[in-house]
Every structure is written in C-alpha cells, then in structure tokens.
Amino acid sequence: MTSPRRTVALVTCACFPKLAPDDRLLREALAERGIVARPAVWDDAEVAWSSFDAVVVRSCWDYHLRLREFLTWIDRLEQGGTSLWNPASLLRWNADKSYLRAVADRGVRVVPTRWVGAGEEPSLGDILREEGWDQAVVKPTVSASAHNTWRTDRSQVDRDQARLRALARAGGVMVQPFLPELAIAGEWSLIYFAGRFSHAVLKQPREGDFRVQGELGGSHLCLDPGVELVQQADAVLREVPESPLYARVDGPVVGGRLMLMEVELLEPQLYLGSSPGAAQRFATEIAARLPASEVSPVRAPQ
C-alpha cells in the first residue's frame, strides 16, 4: 500500500489567489517530483494549514499593509507545529528592514542609512546636511514593492518634511543617499536555494525613475554576475541568523563592490522564469525537506 502524496501550500495573497507566474512554474516542478502544491491565501480562515506537509511562504505581497496580523499568522503556524519555510524566526527577522543594522554591524557593506524611529520628527534638511547628501531616498522600514518610497533633494526638503513626519507617525523610516548607480547600471538580485547560488538578474528602472520594480515600469535581464559578486553575496548570507531555504540578495555595484540594499527572505520574487532550471532547483530543495513518500514521481512529458 502506498502512502499519500506529499502536499505543500504555496502561500500567496488575495491579489494572486491562483499564484503569481513564478509560483505556477514552481508548482509544475513540484508535480514532476510527485508533490502536490496548492495555492493558499495567508489570511484565508478556511485554509487547514496543518493538513500540509509544509507551508512555503511565497507571494504574500500585502504583508506590509497588515504586519501585526501577518506576524500573528506566522506565530499561529509555528505554535501549531507546521513546517514553515522560510522558518518563522527568519520571517519575523526579515519583516522589518531594521535587520540591516545588524548585518552592517557584522561588517556587511550596506547602503548608508539614517534610521528614524516611530513617532520621531527629525528635520529632513538636517539629515541631508549632516550626512552630506544632495539627494536621498525615503522609505518605511516595513515595506514591499517600493510602497511609500520616494526621492527628495535639498531643494525639496521643506516641502517633503510633512511627508516624512506622516511616515514616522506610522512606523520606522529609513533615509538613504540616492545612488546614481541604480539609475545608470541598475540593481542586482542574486537568488539562492538552500544556501547555494542559483541565478541572478539585473533590474533597471524605467527612464526617469529610480525604482526597479516591474509593476512600476522596471525591467530585468538574467545575467551572469561574475564570481566576485557571487562571493560578496555569499558573505552577506553568512550573516543571516539561520540557513534559509530561499533567499535573494539585492544591491547595486558601487565602487566595484556589492552594496547591500536588502536580503529578501520573506516574499521575494525569485525570477524562476528567467533562468532555465531555476524552478526545478527550487523544487528539488523543497522535496529534500519533505517526509519520504512511496508514490513514484510524475515524469515530465518528453
């Protein structure tokens, strides 16, 4: 008698109830390995999370709008003994970009940042003068897809002060120098599965913008980042508190070296459709962590 097929929840949000395109590729690759992958919206009260062999957090692209509720959901799954990937502790650590302070303290080259605590009201003009920045980018510490991210300069700081104040009333804020390298050369995303480099994309903003997200007009190309850039991204991942199943290391090259903008461990787009075999590599690592099954894998059509 054979054991039932292994099942995995690919966690998404209500905007993508049938999965984002990347995750559909992952579902197909898992099916080839005899694993049933089902989309599950994270805030759907009808989902029986304990019925899955594992829950893989993928495209929860609204978590930043409801952080407390999202963290409560993570806690509930962890307390129920659900196999959650990435692990709950990593998801919590990565949900607020203040983790960048910790990795910077460990020697990682991070984009210089002035941190504004929730409820604080510093002068935006003073920040730029003190740091010697002519232009800056302002963003919440809890954000996704460039939500509430904007650019300012010394000529606009008086006008933008109210905007900074409003962000700080809602939560922590980051002020960083505008990096011309982002607009000129773009931002690298290096993708890892189980700590091993898989592939990379170079993301570029549309003309006149600095944000590289596709939904904002950005584009990307799958390119070879070179050995040195991979080694620099490897060093970043060594400073992550636990070993992630999946990770994305983001940043531009400044002065010939990677300058970290983010380590994405929660809900990164993994650009599986941009690199041949990427979905299969990810599926292999998921399969290796699941309980054994006696069901023969479903072979892909020849």
KELUMRO-949006 format. One record per atom (N, C-alpha, C, O, CB): z, x, y. Coordinates in steps of 0.05 Angstrom, whole numbers, plus 5000, padded with zeros to 4 digits. Each point is the difference from the previous one (the first is absolute). Last residue first. Glycine has a CB too. Layout:
BEGIN
ZXY;...
//
This chain:
BEGIN
455451635281;498550255001;497549965016;498450195003;503449954953;508049335053;497349994990;498650265003;500450155020;499449374992;510750494974;498149935021;497249994988;499450154982;503550075053;506149584907;498150215009;498149905021;499149775000;501250434955;510149565017;497449875002;498150215011;500450115022;501749444986;506950694932;498849975026;497349864999;498550024981;504050395034;505049394911;498050205006;498949955028;499649775008;499250264943;511249735015;497449885005;498050225008;500650175016;501649404998;507350544970;498350044977;497249885003;498350034983;505849974990;503250465101;499049754989;498250064977;498750204999;501549585046;508350705023;497750024981;499249724991;501749824997;499850644988;503049675112;500850014972;497650004982;497949885007;506449895004;494350645085;500649754988;501050034972;499450204987;497149585042;500250925030;502749935006;500949734987;502349935002;497250335041;491550134952;501850194988;503049935004;501750104986;494850255022;496449145032;500249954971;502050194987;501449924982;493949935019;502750275091;501649764996;500449954970;502249954991;495949865052;496350904981;502850065006;501849764997;502350024991;496250335040;492249544957;501150174979;502950065005;501650004981;493950205012;499749335073;500649834977;501250174977;501849914987;494549785026;500450775063;502549855007;500849834976;502449994993;496350005056;493350474943;502250195000;502649865006;502150054988;494850315028;495249134987;500750074973;502450204999;501749984982;493549945004;501149845097;501449774988;500950064972;502249924992;495249775037;497350965014;502649985012;501649774988;502450044994;495850165048;492450094939;502250054981;502749975012;502050034985;495050284993;495249845090;499649944972;502350074983;501050235001;494149835006;505749695097;499950244983;499649924971;501649854989;501450405043;497849115040;498550225013;499750254983;498450175006;503449665036;503149324939;497149974998;498450225012;497650004998;503249535003;508850445003;499250034972;496949974997;498950134982;505649705004;502650225091;497150075001;498950054971;498650204996;502049995051;508549534987;499650244984;497050084998;499450194987;504849694988;503549575092;497349974989;499450274987;500450215011;498149455024;511850094975;497650135011;497549904987;499849954976;503050455034;507549364992;497749824996;497450135011;498449875013;504749744991;505450904981;500749724996;497649834994;499849884979;504050185053;497050904991;501049964973;500549704994;500849934978;501250525024;493550345072;499849724993;500849964971;498650084982;497849855052;505250795050;499850004970;500249714992;502149885002;500050594993;494549965105;501649824982;499750094971;498050124992;501349505040;497950935043;500549755014;501749814984;501949885010;493850185014;502451084977;500749754987;500449775019;501550035020;500550234943;491750635038;502349905015;500649724991;498549825004;500450475036;495350634921;500649724999;502549945017;502050144998;496049824956;495750885070;501949924980;500549705002;499749885022;502550574979;492150095059;499350094973;501949924979;499750074977;498350305045;502649355071;500450294998;499650114972;501250194992;502049775045;497449084954;500550105027;500550304998;501950084987;499949475029;494649534924;500250295000;500250105029;498249955016;499250094940;506148975009;497850155009;500450304995;502250094995;496849565040;505349524904;500350165024;497550145008;498250044983;506550035005;501049394922;498249965023;500550195023;502350065006;497449464981;501950244900;500950185021;497949995022;497750064996;504850244972;500849054944;497850085018;501250165023;501849915014;495549684974;505350044903;500750095027;497450065015;498050074989;506450134994;500549404916;497750025017;500950095028;502349935008;495249714966;508850364957;497749944983;497450045016;498050114990;504749574982;506350875057;498649745001;497849974979;498850204992;502349795057;508650584960;497250034992;498649735001;500849824985;500350584986;507349845095;499549954971;497050034995;498450015019;505549684978;499650525091;502450004984;499649964970;501650114984;500649715056;490850705025;500749724995;502349984981;500150164981;495149705027;500350965018;502449935016;500649704998;501949915013;497050465018;493550044926;502450134989;502649935015;502250034990;494950344994;494249365046;501049834979;502550124987;501749864989;493649985003;500150675075;501249765011;501349834978;502349915003;494350095034;498450744937;502650085011;501449775013;502549984999;495750485009;493049414961;501850044977;502850065010;502049904991;494250274981;496949815091;500949734993;501950014976;501949854999;493849965018;500451005008;501849915022;501049724995;502349945005;495350355027;496050064909;502550144997;502049925021;502449984994;495250414986;493749275027;501449884977;502750144996;502049874995;493650014983;498850495086;501049745009;501549864978;502149885005;494250085028;499450854946;502250045018;501349745010;502449985001;495550455013;494149584930;502450084986;502450015019;502249914993;495050344974;494749075055;500450294997;502750064989;501949855002;495150235036;498649044978;501650115022;500450304999;500950125019;501449454981;489749714969;501750214988;501650125023;498950125018;497849984944;499848875043;499250285003;501950184986;502349934994;495649965050;499049024981;501450154979;498950295000;497650044995;503149544976;499849725114;498250134981;501850154980;502050125007;494349935027;504549095047;501050224984;497950104982;498149864992;506549955010;497949555097;498350054976;501350234984;501750145010;494149695014;507249365058;499950274990;498250024975;499449804987;505250285032;497949115033;497450135005;499850284990;497950135004;501849585035;507849684950;499750045029;497550155006;499650115022;505349904982;497749804907;500049745012;499850025031;499549805013;503250024949;498050974984;497549874997;499849735014;497949935011;501750304946;506750595077;500049794980;497349855000;498849955020;506250004986;498250805053;498150054979;499749774979;498450014982;502550475024;501749725106;501149884975;497850004978;497749925005;505549795022;495650545065;501350224986;501149904974;501050174984;500250045060;489949535027;502649924989;501350254987;498750204997;499849324996;492550465045;501849915021;502749924991;501749925016;494349935006;496650164905;499650135025;501849875022;500149755003;495250374984;508149804913;497549935014;500050135027;502150095010;497749474965;505750944949;500149765016;497249935011;498250175001;506549935011;497850434893;499250045028;500149745015;499249794990;498050604997;506050174914;499849755015;499450065029;501250185012;502049584956;496050714929;500250075029;499449745015;497849894999;500950604994;505149694901;498049885019;500650105028;502450055007;497049544964;502850704916;500649995029;497849865015;497750004992;505050425004;502249724896;497650005017;500949985029;502449955006;494749844958;509050434959;497749854989;497550035017;497950094990;505349594989;506950875000;497949935019;497749874986;499050094979;502350285051;508949584934;497550164997;497949915020;499549755002;501550344950;507849505031;500450275012;497650174999;500050235009;504649734978;495449124983;502050154984;500250295009;500450184984;498749524977;493349945087;501149834979;501850184983;499250204989;496749505011;499450325107;501350124977;500849794980;500949785008;500750615020;491849835068;501249814982;500950144974;498650174989;498549465030;500650565092;499950124974;501649834981;502449955004;497150515016;495649465082;501849874981;499550134973;497949984989;502149585037;497750725085;499850024971;502049824986;502349975009;496050504996;496749465096;502550034986;499550004970;498549844989;504049935048;491050505056;501049794983;502650084986;501250215005;494249654988;498550575078;499650074972;501049794980;499049994977;501350485036;500149375083;497750184997;499350044970;497849954991;503450285052;506449254988;497649875010;497550174994;497849894996;504949895039;505850574940;499649744987;497349875008;498649904983;506450055014;498150855045;498850054974;499549744985;498149984984;504250465015;502549595084;497149975002;498650054974;497749904996;502650245051;509749494970;498750234988;497049975002;498849834986;505150254983;505549545084;497349924990;498750264991;499950205015;499749405017;511150314964;497750095017;497449894988;499749994976;502850425038;506549024971;498850254990;497750085019;498849835013;502450064939;507849395030;498150095020;499050284992;501650184996;500749545041;503049374913;499150285000;498150045024;498249845005;502450194944;507849215022;497450065011;499550304998;501950165003;498349445029;506749514926;499550285008;497150045008;498149864992;505550284977;499648875044;500650204980;499550285009;499450045024;499649624941;500549505088;499549904973;500750204978;500449924977;496049815043;504350485073;501849774996;499749894971;501949894989;497950005060;494450794983;502750104993;502049784995;501950044985;497050375042;492249385002;500050104973;502850094991;500949954978;494450205029;503649565082;499849784981;500050094971;501249884983;496349865052;502350915034;502649864999;500049774980;501949964986;498950175062;491250334970;501850174984;502749864997;501150004979;496650415037;496149185041;499149984972;501850164982;500649914978;494750035039;506150115075;500949744990;499249974971;501449884984;498349925061;497150965001;502950014995;501149744988;501650014982;498850325056;490449904993;500649974972;503050004994;500749964977;494950275013;500749895099;499049744990;500949964971;500649774993;495550265038;505950795008;501649795014;499149724990;501749834995;498850475046;494950474926;502749964989;501649795014;501649864987;498250625000;490749895024;500549734991;502949944993;500749784993;494750214991;500550875043;499249815021;500849714993;499949835018;496350484994;505250424927;501850025022;499349805023;501849925015;499050564973;496449224914;499850265014;501749995025;501249805006;494250294975;502749364914;500750005029;499550285011;499550194985;503949445008;494749654914;499850265013;500649985030;499349805012;497250344954;506549284937;498450025024;500250275013;501850164995;498849355012;502449744906;499650295006;498150025024;497849884999;503050264952;502349064995;501550075024;499950305006;501950115011;501149504980;493150264918;501249775014;501750105023;501850174997;498249564960;494350764974;500150055029;501149765016;499349975023;496850334971;504149744909;497349945011;499950015030;498749845013;500549874948;510550245010;497850044982;497549935014;499949825017;503050094942;508750305059;497349905008;498050064978;500550184983;500649885066;509150204993;499249834977;497449875008;500049825017;504950094968;498550665076;500650164976;499549834975;499750124978;503750145048;490949595067;502649944987;500550184976;498150094988;501549435028;494350835067;499949834977;502849934990;501850155005;493750054982;497650375091;502649874996;499749804977;498049864998;503250185051;493850904997;499749764984;502749894994;501950154992;493850034987;500050505105;501849954977;499149754986;498649835010;505250405014;493550595058;499449754986;501849974976;500850204988;494449815028;506150735040;498449845019;499449724989;499949815015;498150625003;510550274961;497749864989;498649845022;501249865016;501150104939;506250605042;497650135009;497549874989;497950134996;504650295007;507349354988;498550124977;497550155009;498850154984;503049484988;503749925092;501750194986;498650144977;500550234995;503349485017;491649615037;500550245017;501750204985;499450245001;500349485040;498649454917;497550165002;500550255017;498950214993;498449375003;509949824996;499450124974;497550175002;500050234990;502049374987;500649915099;501850234995;499350134974;500050254998;503649545029;492049414994;499150225017;501650254996;498950224999;499649455034;504149544924;497650114988;499050235016;499050204988;499949354993;511450145015;497749995017;497650134986;500250234991;502749795050;505249464905;499450255014;497549975018;498549814997;503550454965;504849114984;497949965020;499550255015;500550025024;501049504981;503050034894;500050205021;497849945020;498049874993;503950474975;499549154951;501749925022;500150205022;501049945022;501649804947;494850624937;499949715007;501949945022;502350084999;496449814954;497751115045;501549824983;499849715009;499449945023;503750434967;490150505017;501449815017;501549804982;498749854984;497950205053;498651004957;500949764986;501749835019;501850105014;498250144942;491750535047;502449925013;500849734989;498549815000;500350445042;494750584915;500849725005;502549985016;502050144995;495849744962;493450794998;502449995017;500649715008;498249855007;500850625010;496049754891;499249955028;502649985017;501849854993;493949914992;505350814928;499749725006;499149985030;500750175016;502849694950;498150884949;498849985027;499249715006;498049914990;500350575005;509949884939;497349895000;499049995029;501549925018;499449824939;508150555014;498050205006;497149894999;498250165004;504950164978;505749215010;499650184976;497750195004;499250144981;502649504990;500449705094;502350184998;499850194976;501350215000;501549435022;490749694990;499650215020;502450204999;499650245004;497849435026;502949574915;498150204990;499450225020;499550234992;498549414979;507849665055;501250154978;498050214989;500950224995;501949374994;494449815079;502150195011;501150174978;500550245003;500649435033;492949634943;498750245010;501950205011;499550245000;496549495009;506549384963;500150204979;498750265009;500650224989;499449414976;499849575087;502150195007;500450214977;501350205005;500949465024;492049544970;498850275004;502150205009;499250245005;496549545006;505649364924;500450065028;499150295004;500950184986;503049485019;495349994909;499449765015;500350045030;498849865016;502749874946;500450894961;497450025013;499449765019;498050025015;500450234946;509649824984;499950245017;497550015017;500150105022;502550144943;498449064971;501949975023;499850245019;499949965024;503149774947;492050324950;498949795018;501849965024;499049975022;498949814938;505150804973;497850125015;498849805020;499350065022;499750254940;507649394977;501250195020;497950135017;500550045024;503250044944;493649354960;501249855023;501150195021;499749955024;501449684945;490850724969;502749914997;501249875025;499150075022;501450304944;489049545022;501850235000;502949904997;500549765004;496350505024;501049244922;498650255009;498549955026;498649805003;501050344948;508449414974;498649985026;498950275008;501450204999;501649425015;501849774902;498750265004;498249985024;497949884999;502350244951;508749265035;497150014999;499050295004;501050145017;498849395000;509550074983;499150194980;497050024998;499050114980;505149804996;501849585087;499349864975;498950184979;499349914978;499749705050;503450715059;502449904987;499449864974;501749994982;500449975063;490650335007;501550234990;502549914985;500650104978;497750185060;496649075006;498650104977;501550234987;500250034976;495449825044;507849815061;500249804978;498750094975;501049974978;499249675056;499050885045;502750014989;500349824976;501250074980;500650045065;490149855004;500250254985;502850024986;500150064976;496750165056;502049065027;498449964976;500150254982;500449984976;496549715049;507050375059;501749834983;498549944973;501250004979;501049795062;493250675027;502050174987;501949844982;500850104979;498950215061;493949205010;498750174980;502050194986;499850034975;496049955053;507249485043;499449834976;498750174978;500549974977;498949635053;502350825052;502549934987;499549844975;501350054979;501149965065;490150215011;501250234986;502549924985;500350074976;497850235058;493549275010;502449864989;501650204983;500549964977;497049605022;494650705047;500649765017;502549864990;501149835015;494050124994;501150804945;501250095026;500749775018;501550035019;495950394977;498049464919;502950064997;501350075026;502349935005;496750244949;491649585019;501549855020;503050074999;501549875014;495149764983;496550704942;499350085027;501249845022;499250025023;496650154958;504250094914;502049835015;499750065030;501850105012;501449894948;491850324951;499049935027;501849805014;499149785007;496350314977;507950414933;497450105009;499349915028;500350175019;498349814934;509450174962;499649915028;497450115010;499650245001;505549735006;498149804891;498950215016;499449905028;498449825004;499650404955;508149554947;499149885025;499150235018;501650185008;501549424988;498450214890;500450165024;498849855024;498349844997;501650594976;500949154943;501050264991;500550195024;501750184998;495949764958;503248975054;498150234999;501350254989;502450045004;495149765035;507149364978;498149964978;498050234997;498650014980;501949505026;506250375065;501150124976;498249974976;500450134979;504149785038;493549695069;499650295000;501050134974;498950214991;501649795059;495849044980;502250094982;499750314996;498850094981;501349464995;496649735106;499450224982;502450084984;502250045011;494450135022;503149155037;499349904973;499550234981;499749964976;498449635044;503750485076;502449944985;499549924972;501849994984;500349885058;492650785028;499549754985;502449954982;500550154981;494449925020;503250715058;501949805009;499549734987;501049795010;499350455033;494250544936;502850094999;502049785008;502350004990;496150465020;492249414938;500850025028;503050045002;501649854988;494649855026;496650564907;502549855005;500850045029;500450235009;501149824943;489950124966;500950015028;502649835003;500349794987;494950275029;502250454891;499749755015;500950035029;501950145005;498949614952;495850814946;501150035027;499549745015;497849905001;501450604999;501149914893;499349775017;501450045027;502550015001;497049694958;497051034963;502349915017;499049775018;498050025013;504150454987;492850134937;501549794986;502349895016;501949884988;496750334970;494750445071;502150134984;501849794987;502250064991;497750325041;492949385025;498750184981;502150144982;499350094978;497049985055;506649395038;499049834978;498750184979;500249944976;499249675056;503450795048;502349944983;499149844976;500950044978;502249985061;490650165028;500650254985;502449964981;500050114979;498250155060;499349025018;497950054980;500750254983;499750004976;496949785054;509050035043;500449804979;497950044978;500749984976;501149695058;497450865043;502250084983;500549804978;500550094977;501650145062;491549555025;499150234984;502250104981;499450074977;497450065060;505549225024;498349884980;498850214982;499849964976;499149665055;506150645044;501749924978;498549854978;500849994977;502949995055;491950315049;500950234984;501649914975;499650124979;500650145064;496949065019;497950124984;500950244983;499350024977;497549825057;510749454990;498250145017;497950144982;500550044976;503150035059;501749034932;500050295001;497950105020;497949895004;503650134949;501149065035;498450084976;499650304999;498250104986;499649455015;507050045071;501349894976;498550074974;501250004979;500549635049;499150675075;498250104978;501149904973;500750164983;498050255044;505749365054;497350035011;498050094978;497649955004;504450175040;507449794939;498749745000;497150025012;498449834994;506149965010;499451084948;501149825020;498349755001;497949984987;503950415040;500550334888;498349975023;501549825020;502349934997;493450144976;505550524926;501249855022;498350015025;499150215008;505449884973;494249964910;499050155023;500849845025;498949795005;497250424969;507849814920;499649865025;498950205021;501350205005;502349464984;495850364899;500850135024;499549815024;497949875000;501250594981;501849594901;499249865024;501250145025;502250104999;497449474976;497650564910;501650085023;498949875025;497649975004;503650474974;497649124924;498950195019;502050065022;501649835008;493850004982;508549894915;498449885022;498950225018;501150225002;501749364995;498650674900;501849935023;498349885022;497550055001;505750324987;494249574904;499850165024;501949915022;500749765001;494650344988;504749884898;500049835024;500050185025;501550195001;501049444974;
//
